Amino acid sequence: MALVIVAAAFIALALAVARLWRGPTQADRVVALDVAFAAVIALAAAAALASGQPLFLDVGIGLAMVGFVGTIAWARIIDRLARREDA
């Protein structure tokens, strides 16, 4: 089961990195960042399943918090820049 999760997470991560690189808009990049964090969290969960160590789940929780804060911060920056352009 862990192998399937790892394979799916790497595919999602590759697609997210491609979207981060190509864009075309900042909103696309924010969503890609969210997908990349979700893929890395899935990898941490797969590591917990494969090794039997629940510590990897704590790592996943920490990554989820960092990803959430990063997504909110980037979205706020985009919003502020859009408001400056409209004014």
Steps between C-alpha positions, in 0.01 A plus 500: 500500500782739584651447154176611332488811720862583419446458126187717500668763716801523268273539197304774677823667609640497146182652361495763775861599434421535130204725581715703742756549225264580212224692675351687311338693787596543862179324604613191307827510688325524838286196421809313378676582826204356690509182290874467554457524876219243488726263304781537752254440785389182320865394479536554875189287558641229272825507695301454822317204348814337362714544811237475772636819655224747594758781514458546124137595561619783724722614215196493272302713745784752515519511122124555480527800730790648305318440172185667630686807622700519176187479287323768703804730489544463123128557440511818710799627303316436174194681635704802606674520163165477320360783711802719419453440128130588520564828683 
